[in-house]
């Protein structure tokens, strides 16, 4: 269960991989700069979870 109500939902077309569909939708909706910022955010959050606790 997710902690929010989705704003949009999409059906993955038959025969298309989920990853390819997601990549295509993101490229259609966002600029390259927004996608770079998104990726930096994802990487930053990942580093927080992988950082040694101490």
Phi and psi restraints in degrees (range 20) as a CNS / XPLOR table:
assign (resid 1 and name C) (resid 2 and name N)
       (resid 2 and name CA) (resid 2 and name C) 1.0 -95.9 20.0 2
assign (resid 2 and name N) (resid 2 and name CA)
       (resid 2 and name C) (resid 3 and name N) 1.0 159.0 20.0 2
assign (resid 2 and name C) (resid 3 and name N)
       (resid 3 and name CA) (resid 3 and name C) 1.0 -91.5 20.0 2
assign (resid 3 and name N) (resid 3 and name CA)
       (resid 3 and name C) (resid 4 and name N) 1.0 18.0 20.0 2
assign (resid 3 and name C) (resid 4 and name N)
       (resid 4 and name CA) (resid 4 and name C) 1.0 -151.4 20.0 2
assign (resid 4 and name N) (resid 4 and name CA)
       (resid 4 and name C) (resid 5 and name N) 1.0 169.4 20.0 2
assign (resid 4 and name C) (resid 5 and name N)
       (resid 5 and name CA) (resid 5 and name C) 1.0 -96.3 20.0 2
assign (resid 5 and name N) (resid 5 and name CA)
       (resid 5 and name C) (resid 6 and name N) 1.0 120.3 20.0 2
assign (resid 5 and name C) (resid 6 and name N)
       (resid 6 and name CA) (resid 6 and name C) 1.0 -60.2 20.0 2
assign (resid 6 and name N) (resid 6 and name CA)
       (resid 6 and name C) (resid 7 and name N) 1.0 142.8 20.0 2
assign (resid 6 and name C) (resid 7 and name N)
       (resid 7 and name CA) (resid 7 and name C) 1.0 -82.5 20.0 2
assign (resid 7 and name N) (resid 7 and name CA)
       (resid 7 and name C) (resid 8 and name N) 1.0 -33.5 20.0 2
assign (resid 7 and name C) (resid 8 and name N)
       (resid 8 and name CA) (resid 8 and name C) 1.0 -138.9 20.0 2
assign (resid 8 and name N) (resid 8 and name CA)
       (resid 8 and name C) (resid 9 and name N) 1.0 153.9 20.0 2
assign (resid 8 and name C) (resid 9 and name N)
       (resid 9 and name CA) (resid 9 and name C) 1.0 -135.3 20.0 2
assign (resid 9 and name N) (resid 9 and name CA)
       (resid 9 and name C) (resid 10 and name N) 1.0 151.7 20.0 2
assign (resid 9 and name C) (resid 10 and name N)
       (resid 10 and name CA) (resid 10 and name C) 1.0 -135.4 20.0 2
assign (resid 10 and name N) (resid 10 and name CA)
       (resid 10 and name C) (resid 11 and name N) 1.0 143.2 20.0 2
assign (resid 10 and name C) (resid 11 and name N)
       (resid 11 and name CA) (resid 11 and name C) 1.0 -92.8 20.0 2
assign (resid 11 and name N) (resid 11 and name CA)
       (resid 11 and name C) (resid 12 and name N) 1.0 129.8 20.0 2
assign (resid 11 and name C) (resid 12 and name N)
       (resid 12 and name CA) (resid 12 and name C) 1.0 -73.6 20.0 2
assign (resid 12 and name N) (resid 12 and name CA)
       (resid 12 and name C) (resid 13 and name N) 1.0 125.4 20.0 2
assign (resid 12 and name C) (resid 13 and name N)
       (resid 13 and name CA) (resid 13 and name C) 1.0 -59.4 20.0 2
assign (resid 13 and name N) (resid 13 and name CA)
       (resid 13 and name C) (resid 14 and name N) 1.0 142.5 20.0 2
assign (resid 13 and name C) (resid 14 and name N)
       (resid 14 and name CA) (resid 14 and name C) 1.0 -57.3 20.0 2
assign (resid 14 and name N) (resid 14 and name CA)
       (resid 14 and name C) (resid 15 and name N) 1.0 133.4 20.0 2
assign (resid 14 and name C) (resid 15 and name N)
       (resid 15 and name CA) (resid 15 and name C) 1.0 89.9 20.0 2
assign (resid 15 and name N) (resid 15 and name CA)
       (resid 15 and name C) (resid 16 and name N) 1.0 -7.4 20.0 2
assign (resid 15 and name C) (resid 16 and name N)
       (resid 16 and name CA) (resid 16 and name C) 1.0 -104.6 20.0 2
assign (resid 16 and name N) (resid 16 and name CA)
       (resid 16 and name C) (resid 17 and name N) 1.0 136.4 20.0 2
assign (resid 16 and name C) (resid 17 and name N)
       (resid 17 and name CA) (resid 17 and name C) 1.0 -70.6 20.0 2
assign (resid 17 and name N) (resid 17 and name CA)
       (resid 17 and name C) (resid 18 and name N) 1.0 152.1 20.0 2
assign (resid 17 and name C) (resid 18 and name N)
       (resid 18 and name CA) (resid 18 and name C) 1.0 -59.2 20.0 2
assign (resid 18 and name N) (resid 18 and name CA)
       (resid 18 and name C) (resid 19 and name N) 1.0 -43.6 20.0 2
assign (resid 18 and name C) (resid 19 and name N)
       (resid 19 and name CA) (resid 19 and name C) 1.0 -62.9 20.0 2
assign (resid 19 and name N) (resid 19 and name CA)
       (resid 19 and name C) (resid 20 and name N) 1.0 -43.4 20.0 2
assign (resid 19 and name C) (resid 20 and name N)
       (resid 20 and name CA) (resid 20 and name C) 1.0 -66.0 20.0 2
assign (resid 20 and name N) (resid 20 and name CA)
       (resid 20 and name C) (resid 21 and name N) 1.0 -41.0 20.0 2
assign (resid 20 and name C) (resid 21 and name N)
       (resid 21 and name CA) (resid 21 and name C) 1.0 -63.1 20.0 2
assign (resid 21 and name N) (resid 21 and name CA)
       (resid 21 and name C) (resid 22 and name N) 1.0 -47.2 20.0 2
assign (resid 21 and name C) (resid 22 and name N)
       (resid 22 and name CA) (resid 22 and name C) 1.0 -59.3 20.0 2
assign (resid 22 and name N) (resid 22 and name CA)
       (resid 22 and name C) (resid 23 and name N) 1.0 -45.6 20.0 2
assign (resid 22 and name C) (resid 23 and name N)
       (resid 23 and name CA) (resid 23 and name C) 1.0 -60.1 20.0 2
assign (resid 23 and name N) (resid 23 and name CA)
       (resid 23 and name C) (resid 24 and name N) 1.0 -44.4 20.0 2
assign (resid 23 and name C) (resid 24 and name N)
       (resid 24 and name CA) (resid 24 and name C) 1.0 -64.1 20.0 2
assign (resid 24 and name N) (resid 24 and name CA)
       (resid 24 and name C) (resid 25 and name N) 1.0 -45.4 20.0 2
assign (resid 24 and name C) (resid 25 and name N)
       (resid 25 and name CA) (resid 25 and name C) 1.0 -63.2 20.0 2
assign (resid 25 and name N) (resid 25 and name CA)
       (resid 25 and name C) (resid 26 and name N) 1.0 -43.8 20.0 2
assign (resid 25 and name C) (resid 26 and name N)
       (resid 26 and name CA) (resid 26 and name C) 1.0 -61.4 20.0 2
assign (resid 26 and name N) (resid 26 and name CA)
       (resid 26 and name C) (resid 27 and name N) 1.0 -43.9 20.0 2
assign (resid 26 and name C) (resid 27 and name N)
       (resid 27 and name CA) (resid 27 and name C) 1.0 -65.9 20.0 2
assign (resid 27 and name N) (resid 27 and name CA)
       (resid 27 and name C) (resid 28 and name N) 1.0 -30.2 20.0 2
assign (resid 27 and name C) (resid 28 and name N)
       (resid 28 and name CA) (resid 28 and name C) 1.0 -74.1 20.0 2
assign (resid 28 and name N) (resid 28 and name CA)
       (resid 28 and name C) (resid 29 and name N) 1.0 -32.4 20.0 2
assign (resid 28 and name C) (resid 29 and name N)
       (resid 29 and name CA) (resid 29 and name C) 1.0 -94.1 20.0 2
assign (resid 29 and name N) (resid 29 and name CA)
       (resid 29 and name C) (resid 30 and name N) 1.0 -24.0 20.0 2
assign (resid 29 and name C) (resid 30 and name N)
       (resid 30 and name CA) (resid 30 and name C) 1.0 -128.0 20.0 2
assign (resid 30 and name N) (resid 30 and name CA)
       (resid 30 and name C) (resid 31 and name N) 1.0 152.8 20.0 2
assign (resid 30 and name C) (resid 31 and name N)
       (resid 31 and name CA) (resid 31 and name C) 1.0 -76.4 20.0 2
assign (resid 31 and name N) (resid 31 and name CA)
       (resid 31 and name C) (resid 32 and name N) 1.0 161.5 20.0 2
assign (resid 31 and name C) (resid 32 and name N)
       (resid 32 and name CA) (resid 32 and name C) 1.0 -55.9 20.0 2
assign (resid 32 and name N) (resid 32 and name CA)
       (resid 32 and name C) (resid 33 and name N) 1.0 -36.8 20.0 2
assign (resid 32 and name C) (resid 33 and name N)
       (resid 33 and name CA) (resid 33 and name C) 1.0 -65.7 20.0 2
assign (resid 33 and name N) (resid 33 and name CA)
       (resid 33 and name C) (resid 34 and name N) 1.0 -40.7 20.0 2
assign (resid 33 and name C) (resid 34 and name N)
       (resid 34 and name CA) (resid 34 and name C) 1.0 -65.4 20.0 2
assign (resid 34 and name N) (resid 34 and name CA)
       (resid 34 and name C) (resid 35 and name N) 1.0 -38.0 20.0 2
assign (resid 34 and name C) (resid 35 and name N)
       (resid 35 and name CA) (resid 35 and name C) 1.0 -68.5 20.0 2
assign (resid 35 and name N) (resid 35 and name CA)
       (resid 35 and name C) (resid 36 and name N) 1.0 -35.8 20.0 2
assign (resid 35 and name C) (resid 36 and name N)
       (resid 36 and name CA) (resid 36 and name C) 1.0 -64.3 20.0 2
assign (resid 36 and name N) (resid 36 and name CA)
       (resid 36 and name C) (resid 37 and name N) 1.0 -43.1 20.0 2
assign (resid 36 and name C) (resid 37 and name N)
       (resid 37 and name CA) (resid 37 and name C) 1.0 -63.7 20.0 2
assign (resid 37 and name N) (resid 37 and name CA)
       (resid 37 and name C) (resid 38 and name N) 1.0 -41.3 20.0 2
assign (resid 37 and name C) (resid 38 and name N)
       (resid 38 and name CA) (resid 38 and name C) 1.0 -60.0 20.0 2
assign (resid 38 and name N) (resid 38 and name CA)
       (resid 38 and name C) (resid 39 and name N) 1.0 -47.0 20.0 2
assign (resid 38 and name C) (resid 39 and name N)
       (resid 39 and name CA) (resid 39 and name C) 1.0 -63.1 20.0 2
assign (resid 39 and name N) (resid 39 and name CA)
       (resid 39 and name C) (resid 40 and name N) 1.0 -41.4 20.0 2
assign (resid 39 and name C) (resid 40 and name N)
       (resid 40 and name CA) (resid 40 and name C) 1.0 -61.7 20.0 2
assign (resid 40 and name N) (resid 40 and name CA)
       (resid 40 and name C) (resid 41 and name N) 1.0 -40.3 20.0 2
assign (resid 40 and name C) (resid 41 and name N)
       (resid 41 and name CA) (resid 41 and name C) 1.0 -62.5 20.0 2
assign (resid 41 and name N) (resid 41 and name CA)
       (resid 41 and name C) (resid 42 and name N) 1.0 -47.6 20.0 2
assign (resid 41 and name C) (resid 42 and name N)
       (resid 42 and name CA) (resid 42 and name C) 1.0 -60.3 20.0 2
assign (resid 42 and name N) (resid 42 and name CA)
       (resid 42 and name C) (resid 43 and name N) 1.0 -43.3 20.0 2
assign (resid 42 and name C) (resid 43 and name N)
       (resid 43 and name CA) (resid 43 and name C) 1.0 -64.0 20.0 2
assign (resid 43 and name N) (resid 43 and name CA)
       (resid 43 and name C) (resid 44 and name N) 1.0 -42.0 20.0 2
assign (resid 43 and name C) (resid 44 and name N)
       (resid 44 and name CA) (resid 44 and name C) 1.0 -62.9 20.0 2
assign (resid 44 and name N) (resid 44 and name CA)
       (resid 44 and name C) (resid 45 and name N) 1.0 -43.8 20.0 2
assign (resid 44 and name C) (resid 45 and name N)
       (resid 45 and name CA) (resid 45 and name C) 1.0 -63.8 20.0 2
assign (resid 45 and name N) (resid 45 and name CA)
       (resid 45 and name C) (resid 46 and name N) 1.0 -40.7 20.0 2
assign (resid 45 and name C) (resid 46 and name N)
       (resid 46 and name CA) (resid 46 and name C) 1.0 -59.9 20.0 2
assign (resid 46 and name N) (resid 46 and name CA)
       (resid 46 and name C) (resid 47 and name N) 1.0 -41.3 20.0 2
assign (resid 46 and name C) (resid 47 and name N)
       (resid 47 and name CA) (resid 47 and name C) 1.0 -63.3 20.0 2
assign (resid 47 and name N) (resid 47 and name CA)
       (resid 47 and name C) (resid 48 and name N) 1.0 -37.0 20.0 2
assign (resid 47 and name C) (resid 48 and name N)
       (resid 48 and name CA) (resid 48 and name C) 1.0 -61.4 20.0 2
assign (resid 48 and name N) (resid 48 and name CA)
       (resid 48 and name C) (resid 49 and name N) 1.0 -42.9 20.0 2
assign (resid 48 and name C) (resid 49 and name N)
       (resid 49 and name CA) (resid 49 and name C) 1.0 -73.4 20.0 2
assign (resid 49 and name N) (resid 49 and name CA)
       (resid 49 and name C) (resid 50 and name N) 1.0 -26.5 20.0 2
assign (resid 49 and name C) (resid 50 and name N)
       (resid 50 and name CA) (resid 50 and name C) 1.0 -94.1 20.0 2
assign (resid 50 and name N) (resid 50 and name CA)
       (resid 50 and name C) (resid 51 and name N) 1.0 -7.1 20.0 2
assign (resid 50 and name C) (resid 51 and name N)
       (resid 51 and name CA) (resid 51 and name C) 1.0 -67.0 20.0 2
assign (resid 51 and name N) (resid 51 and name CA)
       (resid 51 and name C) (resid 52 and name N) 1.0 139.3 20.0 2
assign (resid 51 and name C) (resid 52 and name N)
       (resid 52 and name CA) (resid 52 and name C) 1.0 -63.1 20.0 2
assign (resid 52 and name N) (resid 52 and name CA)
       (resid 52 and name C) (resid 53 and name N) 1.0 137.8 20.0 2
assign (resid 52 and name C) (resid 53 and name N)
       (resid 53 and name CA) (resid 53 and name C) 1.0 -86.7 20.0 2
assign (resid 53 and name N) (resid 53 and name CA)
       (resid 53 and name C) (resid 54 and name N) 1.0 145.9 20.0 2
